Amino acid sequence: MDVLDRAIADAVLGIDTLWGGDVMNPSGTGRFIADSWFSDEPLPAAYTTASAARMRESGGVGGKPIDREAVEAYLRDVNLPGAIEAVRSGAATIGGLRGKYLAGLATSLEVMWDLAMELLGKGPAVPYARCVQASSAIDPEPSQPESKRERVAELLAAAGYSPSGGRDALLLAVDAWRKARNSPMASVKSLGAAVIAQFDNLTAANALRFLPKELHNVPRANIEFLSIKDAWFSGSMNYVGRARNADGSPKYEATYEINASLQISFPEFQQLVSHEVVPGHVTTFAYLQNLYHRGQAGFEATVLTMNTRAAALFEGIANNAILIAHGVTEVEQLPDEDMQIGVLLALLQDDAKNQSSYLTWGEQRNQTEVANTLRREFLVSEERGDKLSGAWGQHPLLGRMYLPAYRAGTDKVAKLRREHSPEKVLPAIYGCRGLVDVETVNEVLAQENQQ
């Protein structure tokens, strides 16, 4: 690692540790902000210093209660503002596409630092708009679920359900549709394997030819599904990427932990697999690891980070992944109406994430009101409404920075795929023209269109 790489490592893993995360933990129950560490480089001082272990054990500034003694000890040992500033100054020095990406990363890390200081009573309240801008590159705005909800009602009626009679009738129809198509979480390994194979084949048929040939043999879905009880999340994709073949090449391995209490229909499970695995998150991370392994991406591609503009782009890829796999740009072009319902309900859920954030932090609504809104306006299950309005929506970091990123990224990638041919847009969003985020991808595509 050079000086800039070390600053990136300290800044990202330092913020992760400050918030109680452990990037080396194989489970999503221990990870938080840093999504990966697969460079084979030594871990930075921000992770290895003795005070970091206590931070991870106590939950950092997210601990209940906060172990203030542990926090103070860690902040004495690690100069996080200095590391973040080194990333920003390094970005300005190198310029270009990489410099702009790193500047965006520094902006997000600065907000995460300021949110931690707010929690500690060491800094002012961070404006909600600043949080959303830092992670999503847009201003806060409410979701607009009407067209998706109306289309769901039309498809449910065609499927033999009776959604007419107001919102209560529509909710009952959605619940009945879900119940009739419920995915058994007890069989998630075998179910996951079958659906992964389906979408890996679709991706090979409809997307692979638009990507550089060097990526064609990269495993897109080397993942194991695991059922986990009583998790605060619905599911967690844990990209590991540290296993190596005999020749030193990566194995691109990951796990997906799915909440055993999750209520999900099979069509929604299909969308989940495309989102989390192929051609969504696991595929995206594997391609970036391959690019780094071949010297085509910088160190920052190995320590991918939540609550950033890159994460917003990755969520956008994942939410459009089922369309990418089928080689289409619109939900109504999918070959099966049940699948269309599942995708629309999943997209409504991500619209609900943004709405939870907007109502909770932008309008200071209480959890009960938010949960009811998410249920009635966005057709989420009661279990999802409770988690999105509670553990997620009220989280001081995720509620303000990550929940808006899903919708922002989804809309951006959908727009790019409508405006640009697949041979231009797919290499751009998967990092083949340089690591990009939800903002800097515009520059890459503008250059592509000039050629």
C-alpha positions as CSV (number, residue, x, y, z in Angstrom):
1,M,0.0,0.0,0.0
2,D,1.1,3.5,-0.7
3,V,0.4,6.5,1.5
4,L,-3.0,7.2,0.0
5,D,-4.0,3.5,0.3
6,R,-3.0,3.5,4.0
7,A,-5.1,6.6,4.5
8,I,-8.1,5.0,2.8
9,A,-7.7,1.8,5.0
10,D,-7.4,3.8,8.2
11,A,-10.3,6.1,7.3
12,V,-12.7,3.4,6.3
13,L,-11.9,0.8,9.0
14,G,-11.5,3.6,11.5
15,I,-15.1,4.8,10.9
16,D,-16.3,1.2,10.8
17,T,-14.6,0.5,14.2
18,L,-15.9,3.8,15.7
19,W,-19.4,2.6,14.9
20,G,-18.7,-0.9,16.3
21,G,-18.1,-2.8,13.0
22,D,-15.7,-5.6,12.3
23,V,-14.9,-6.1,8.7
24,M,-13.1,-9.4,9.5
25,N,-16.2,-10.9,11.1
26,P,-17.7,-13.5,8.6
27,S,-21.3,-12.7,9.8
28,G,-23.4,-9.7,9.1
29,T,-24.2,-9.6,12.9
30,G,-20.7,-8.3,13.4
31,R,-20.1,-6.3,10.3
32,F,-21.3,-2.8,9.8
33,I,-19.9,0.0,7.6
34,A,-16.9,-1.7,5.9
35,D,-18.3,-4.3,3.5
36,S,-15.1,-6.1,2.5
37,W,-11.4,-6.5,3.0
38,F,-9.8,-8.7,0.4
39,S,-6.6,-7.0,-0.7
40,D,-4.2,-9.4,1.2
41,E,-2.6,-6.2,2.6
42,P,-2.0,-6.0,6.4
43,L,-4.8,-4.5,8.4
44,P,-4.2,-0.9,9.3
45,A,-3.6,0.5,12.7
46,A,-7.2,1.7,12.9
47,Y,-8.2,-1.9,13.1
48,T,-5.2,-3.5,15.0
49,T,-4.6,-1.0,17.8
50,A,-5.5,-2.5,21.2
51,S,-8.3,0.0,21.8
52,A,-10.1,-1.1,18.6
53,A,-11.0,-4.5,20.0
54,R,-12.9,-3.0,22.9
55,M,-14.7,-0.8,20.5
56,R,-15.9,-3.8,18.5
57,E,-16.9,-5.6,21.6
58,S,-18.9,-2.7,23.0
59,G,-20.6,-1.6,19.7
60,G,-18.7,1.7,19.4
61,V,-20.9,4.8,19.3
62,G,-23.8,2.5,18.4
63,G,-23.5,0.6,21.7
64,K,-26.3,0.7,24.2
65,P,-25.1,2.3,26.3
66,I,-22.0,3.9,24.7
67,D,-18.8,2.8,26.4
68,R,-17.4,6.3,26.5
69,E,-14.1,5.3,28.0
70,A,-13.5,2.9,25.2
71,V,-14.4,5.6,22.6
72,E,-12.1,8.1,24.2
73,A,-9.2,5.6,24.3
74,Y,-9.8,4.7,20.6
75,L,-9.9,8.4,19.5
76,R,-6.6,9.0,21.3
77,D,-5.0,6.2,19.4
78,V,-6.4,6.8,16.0
79,N,-6.6,10.2,14.2
80,L,-9.7,9.6,12.1
81,P,-10.1,13.2,11.0
82,G,-6.5,13.2,9.8
83,A,-7.0,10.0,7.9
84,I,-10.2,11.3,6.2
85,E,-8.4,14.6,5.3
86,A,-5.5,12.6,3.9
87,V,-8.0,10.8,1.6
88,R,-9.5,14.1,0.5
89,S,-6.1,15.7,-0.1
90,G,-4.9,12.6,-2.0
91,A,-8.0,12.8,-4.1
92,A,-7.3,16.4,-5.1
93,T,-3.7,15.5,-5.9
94,I,-4.4,12.6,-8.2
95,G,-7.5,14.1,-9.8
96,G,-9.4,12.4,-12.6
97,L,-12.1,9.8,-12.2
98,R,-10.3,8.1,-9.2
99,G,-9.9,11.5,-7.5
100,K,-13.5,12.3,-7.8
101,Y,-14.5,8.9,-6.5
102,L,-12.2,9.3,-3.5
103,A,-13.5,12.9,-2.8
104,G,-17.0,11.4,-2.7
105,L,-15.8,8.7,-0.3
106,A,-14.2,11.4,2.0
107,T,-17.4,13.4,2.0
108,S,-19.4,10.4,3.2
109,L,-16.8,9.5,5.8
110,E,-16.8,13.0,7.1
111,V,-20.6,12.9,7.6
112,M,-20.3,9.5,9.4
113,W,-17.7,11.1,11.7
114,D,-19.9,14.1,12.4
115,L,-22.9,11.8,13.2
116,A,-20.7,9.9,15.7
117,M,-19.7,13.3,17.3
118,E,-23.4,14.2,17.4
119,L,-24.2,11.0,19.3
120,L,-21.3,11.7,21.7
121,G,-22.5,15.2,22.4
122,K,-19.3,16.6,20.9
123,G,-20.8,18.2,17.8
124,P,-24.0,19.8,16.5
125,A,-26.9,17.8,15.0
126,V,-26.0,16.9,11.4
127,P,-28.6,18.3,8.9
128,Y,-30.6,15.5,7.3
129,A,-30.1,16.9,3.8
130,R,-26.4,16.7,4.3
131,C,-26.6,13.0,5.2
132,V,-28.7,12.2,2.1
133,Q,-26.5,14.2,-0.2
134,A,-23.3,12.5,1.1
135,S,-24.6,9.0,0.5
136,S,-26.9,9.4,-2.5
137,A,-25.9,12.7,-4.3
138,I,-29.5,13.9,-4.3
139,D,-31.6,16.1,-1.9
140,P,-34.1,14.3,0.4
141,E,-37.5,13.7,-1.2
142,P,-40.5,11.5,-0.4
143,S,-41.1,8.3,-2.4
144,Q,-43.9,8.2,-4.9
145,P,-45.4,4.7,-4.7
146,E,-48.7,5.3,-6.6
147,S,-47.9,3.9,-10.0
148,K,-46.2,0.7,-8.6
149,R,-49.1,0.2,-6.2
150,E,-51.7,0.6,-8.9
151,R,-49.8,-1.9,-11.2
152,V,-49.7,-4.4,-8.3
153,A,-53.5,-4.1,-7.9
154,E,-54.0,-4.7,-11.7
155,L,-51.8,-7.8,-11.7
156,L,-53.4,-9.2,-8.5
157,A,-56.8,-8.8,-10.1
158,A,-55.6,-10.6,-13.2
159,A,-54.2,-13.4,-10.9
160,G,-57.7,-14.0,-9.4
161,Y,-57.4,-11.8,-6.2
162,S,-59.8,-9.0,-5.3
163,P,-57.9,-5.9,-4.5
164,S,-60.9,-3.6,-5.2
165,G,-62.6,-1.9,-2.2
166,G,-59.9,0.4,-0.9
167,R,-56.4,0.0,0.6
168,D,-57.5,-2.5,3.2
169,A,-58.7,-4.9,0.4
170,L,-55.5,-4.4,-1.5
171,L,-53.4,-5.3,1.6
172,L,-55.5,-8.4,2.2
173,A,-55.0,-9.4,-1.5
174,V,-51.2,-8.9,-1.2
175,D,-51.1,-10.9,2.0
176,A,-53.1,-13.7,0.4
177,W,-50.9,-13.7,-2.6
178,R,-47.7,-13.8,-0.5
179,K,-49.2,-16.6,1.7
180,A,-50.0,-18.7,-1.3
181,R,-46.5,-18.4,-2.6
182,N,-44.6,-18.4,0.6
183,S,-40.9,-19.5,0.5
184,P,-39.9,-21.9,3.2
185,M,-36.9,-20.5,5.0
186,A,-36.2,-23.9,6.5
187,S,-35.2,-25.0,2.9
188,V,-33.3,-21.8,2.0
189,K,-30.1,-23.6,1.0
190,S,-31.7,-25.8,-1.6
191,L,-34.1,-23.1,-2.7
192,G,-31.3,-20.6,-3.0
193,A,-29.1,-23.0,-5.0
194,A,-31.9,-23.5,-7.6
195,V,-32.7,-19.8,-8.0
196,I,-29.0,-18.9,-8.1
197,A,-28.4,-21.3,-10.9
198,Q,-31.4,-19.9,-12.8
199,F,-30.1,-16.3,-12.6
200,D,-26.5,-17.2,-13.3
201,N,-27.7,-18.8,-16.5
202,L,-29.8,-15.8,-17.4
203,T,-26.9,-13.5,-16.7
204,A,-24.6,-15.5,-18.9
205,A,-27.1,-15.5,-21.7
206,N,-28.2,-11.8,-21.5
207,A,-25.5,-9.7,-19.9
208,L,-22.1,-11.4,-20.2
209,R,-21.4,-10.6,-23.8
210,F,-21.5,-6.9,-23.0
211,L,-18.6,-7.2,-20.5
212,P,-14.9,-7.6,-21.2
213,K,-13.9,-11.2,-21.9
214,E,-11.5,-11.1,-18.9
215,L,-14.6,-11.2,-16.6
216,H,-16.4,-14.1,-18.4
217,N,-14.8,-16.8,-16.2
218,V,-15.1,-14.9,-12.9
219,P,-17.4,-16.8,-10.6
220,R,-20.5,-14.7,-10.3
221,A,-22.2,-16.5,-7.5
222,N,-19.8,-18.4,-5.2
223,I,-22.1,-18.0,-2.2
224,E,-23.6,-20.1,0.6
225,F,-27.1,-19.3,2.0
226,L,-27.4,-19.5,5.8
227,S,-30.5,-19.1,7.9
228,I,-30.1,-16.9,11.0
229,K,-32.6,-16.4,13.8
230,D,-33.5,-13.1,15.5
231,A,-31.3,-10.8,13.4
232,W,-32.1,-7.1,13.2
233,F,-31.7,-7.3,9.4
234,S,-33.8,-9.2,6.8
235,G,-30.7,-10.5,5.2
236,S,-27.0,-9.8,5.0
237,M,-24.6,-10.5,2.1
238,N,-21.2,-11.0,3.5
239,Y,-18.5,-10.8,0.8
240,V,-15.3,-12.4,2.0
241,G,-13.0,-12.8,-0.9
242,R,-10.0,-13.9,1.1
243,A,-9.8,-17.6,-0.1
244,R,-7.3,-18.3,-2.8
245,N,-6.8,-21.0,-5.4
246,A,-3.4,-22.8,-5.7
247,D,-2.2,-20.3,-8.2
248,G,-3.1,-17.4,-5.9
249,S,-6.2,-16.3,-7.7
250,P,-9.3,-15.3,-5.7
251,K,-12.1,-17.7,-5.1
252,Y,-14.6,-14.8,-4.8
253,E,-16.5,-16.4,-2.0
254,A,-19.4,-14.9,0.0
255,T,-22.2,-15.9,2.3
256,Y,-25.8,-14.7,2.6
257,E,-27.5,-14.8,6.0
258,I,-31.3,-14.7,5.7
259,N,-33.5,-13.9,8.7
260,A,-35.4,-17.1,9.6
261,S,-38.5,-15.0,10.4
262,L,-38.6,-13.3,7.0
263,Q,-42.0,-13.5,5.3
264,I,-41.3,-13.6,1.6
265,S,-43.0,-15.1,-1.5
266,F,-41.2,-17.1,-4.0
267,P,-41.3,-14.3,-6.7
268,E,-39.9,-11.9,-4.1
269,F,-37.2,-14.5,-3.2
270,Q,-36.3,-14.6,-6.9
271,Q,-35.8,-10.9,-6.9
272,L,-33.8,-11.2,-3.6
273,V,-31.4,-13.7,-5.2
274,S,-30.9,-11.5,-8.2
275,H,-30.3,-8.5,-5.9
276,E,-28.0,-10.1,-3.4
277,V,-26.2,-12.6,-5.6
278,V,-26.3,-12.7,-9.4
279,P,-26.0,-10.3,-11.2
280,G,-26.3,-8.1,-8.1
281,H,-24.0,-7.7,-5.1
282,V,-21.9,-10.8,-5.2
283,T,-21.3,-10.4,-8.9
284,T,-20.5,-6.7,-8.5
285,F,-18.0,-7.4,-5.7
286,A,-16.4,-10.4,-7.6
287,Y,-15.9,-8.3,-10.7
288,L,-14.3,-5.5,-8.6
289,Q,-12.0,-8.0,-6.9
290,N,-11.0,-9.4,-10.3
291,L,-10.3,-5.9,-11.6
292,Y,-8.1,-5.2,-8.5
293,H,-6.4,-8.6,-8.8
294,R,-5.5,-7.7,-12.4
295,G,-4.3,-4.2,-11.5
296,Q,-7.3,-2.5,-13.1
297,A,-8.8,-1.0,-10.0
298,G,-7.3,0.9,-7.0
299,F,-7.1,-0.3,-3.4
300,E,-10.4,1.4,-2.5
301,A,-12.2,-1.3,-4.6
302,T,-11.1,-3.8,-1.9
303,V,-12.6,-2.0,1.1
304,L,-16.1,-1.2,-0.1
305,T,-18.1,1.0,2.2
306,M,-21.8,1.4,3.2
307,N,-23.4,4.9,3.4
308,T,-21.4,6.1,0.4
309,R,-22.3,7.1,-3.2
310,A,-20.6,3.9,-4.4
311,A,-23.0,1.9,-2.1
312,A,-25.9,3.8,-3.6
313,L,-24.8,2.7,-7.1
314,F,-24.3,-0.9,-6.0
315,E,-27.9,-1.0,-4.5
316,G,-29.1,0.4,-7.8
317,I,-27.3,-2.4,-9.7
318,A,-28.8,-4.9,-7.3
319,N,-32.4,-3.6,-7.6
320,N,-32.1,-3.6,-11.4
321,A,-30.4,-7.0,-11.4
322,I,-33.4,-9.1,-12.3
323,L,-34.0,-6.8,-15.3
324,I,-30.3,-7.1,-16.3
325,A,-30.5,-10.9,-16.0
326,H,-33.5,-11.0,-18.4
327,G,-32.0,-8.4,-20.8
328,V,-34.9,-6.0,-20.3
329,T,-35.3,-2.4,-18.9
330,E,-38.9,-2.5,-17.6
331,V,-40.7,-4.6,-15.1
332,E,-43.6,-5.2,-17.5
333,Q,-41.1,-6.8,-19.9
334,L,-40.4,-9.7,-17.5
335,P,-41.8,-13.0,-18.8
336,D,-44.0,-13.9,-15.8
337,E,-46.7,-11.8,-14.2
338,D,-46.1,-13.4,-10.8
339,M,-42.5,-12.3,-11.1
340,Q,-43.6,-8.8,-12.0
341,I,-45.7,-8.6,-8.8
342,G,-42.7,-9.8,-6.8
343,V,-40.4,-7.2,-8.3
344,L,-42.9,-4.4,-7.8
345,L,-43.4,-5.4,-4.2
346,A,-39.6,-5.5,-3.7
347,L,-39.3,-2.0,-5.3
348,L,-42.1,-0.7,-3.1
349,Q,-40.2,-2.0,-0.1
350,D,-37.1,0.0,-1.1
351,D,-39.3,3.0,-1.8
352,A,-40.5,2.4,1.8
353,K,-37.0,2.5,3.1
354,N,-36.6,6.0,1.7
355,Q,-40.0,7.0,3.0
356,S,-39.1,5.7,6.5
357,S,-36.0,7.9,6.4
358,Y,-37.8,10.9,5.1
359,L,-40.7,10.7,7.6
360,T,-38.5,9.8,10.6
361,W,-35.6,12.3,10.1
362,G,-37.1,14.9,7.6
363,E,-40.5,15.3,9.3
364,Q,-39.9,13.8,12.8
365,R,-42.8,11.4,12.6
366,N,-43.2,8.7,15.3
367,Q,-42.6,5.0,14.6
368,T,-46.2,4.0,14.8
369,E,-47.2,6.5,12.2
370,V,-44.3,5.6,10.0
371,A,-45.0,1.9,10.2
372,N,-48.7,2.4,9.3
373,T,-47.7,4.5,6.3
374,L,-45.2,1.9,5.1
375,R,-47.8,-0.8,5.4
376,R,-50.7,1.0,3.7
377,E,-48.9,3.0,1.1
378,F,-46.0,0.6,0.2
379,L,-47.7,-2.7,0.9
380,V,-44.9,-4.1,3.0
381,S,-45.6,-6.9,5.5
382,E,-46.2,-6.1,9.1
383,E,-42.8,-7.6,10.0
384,R,-41.0,-5.4,7.4
385,G,-43.0,-2.3,8.4
386,D,-41.9,-2.8,12.0
387,K,-38.2,-3.2,11.2
388,L,-38.0,-0.4,8.6
389,S,-39.7,2.1,10.9
390,G,-37.8,0.9,14.0
391,A,-34.4,-0.7,14.0
392,W,-33.5,0.7,10.5
393,G,-35.5,3.9,10.3
394,Q,-34.6,5.2,13.7
395,H,-30.9,4.2,13.5
396,P,-28.9,7.5,13.7
397,L,-26.6,6.5,10.8
398,L,-28.5,4.0,8.6
399,G,-31.8,5.9,8.9
400,R,-30.2,9.1,7.7
401,M,-27.7,7.8,5.2
402,Y,-28.4,4.3,3.9
403,L,-32.1,4.0,3.7
404,P,-32.4,6.8,1.0
405,A,-29.6,5.2,-1.0
406,Y,-31.7,2.3,-2.2
407,R,-34.2,4.4,-4.1
408,A,-31.7,6.9,-5.3
409,G,-29.5,4.1,-6.8
410,T,-32.4,2.2,-8.2
411,D,-33.8,5.2,-10.1
412,K,-30.3,6.2,-11.3
413,V,-29.4,2.7,-12.7
414,A,-32.8,2.3,-14.3
415,K,-32.5,5.7,-16.0
416,L,-29.0,4.9,-17.3
417,R,-30.1,1.6,-18.7
418,R,-32.9,3.3,-20.6
419,E,-30.6,6.0,-21.9
420,H,-27.6,3.9,-22.9
421,S,-27.0,0.7,-24.7
422,P,-26.0,-2.4,-22.6
423,E,-22.5,-2.5,-24.2
424,K,-21.9,1.0,-22.7
425,V,-23.8,1.0,-19.5
426,L,-23.0,-2.5,-18.1
427,P,-19.1,-2.1,-18.3
428,A,-19.5,1.4,-16.7
429,I,-21.6,0.4,-13.7
430,Y,-19.6,-2.8,-13.0
431,G,-16.4,-0.7,-12.8
432,C,-14.7,-1.9,-16.0
433,R,-14.0,1.7,-17.0
434,G,-12.8,2.6,-13.5
435,L,-14.4,2.4,-10.1
436,V,-17.4,4.7,-10.1
437,D,-20.2,5.8,-7.8
438,V,-23.8,7.0,-8.4
439,E,-22.4,10.4,-9.4
440,T,-19.1,9.8,-11.2
441,V,-20.7,7.1,-13.4
442,N,-22.1,10.0,-15.4
443,E,-18.6,11.1,-16.4
444,V,-17.7,7.6,-17.7
445,L,-20.8,7.3,-19.8
446,A,-20.4,10.8,-21.2
447,Q,-16.9,9.8,-22.3
448,E,-18.3,6.6,-23.8
449,N,-20.8,8.5,-25.8
450,Q,-18.1,10.8,-27.3
451,Q,-16.2,7.9,-28.7
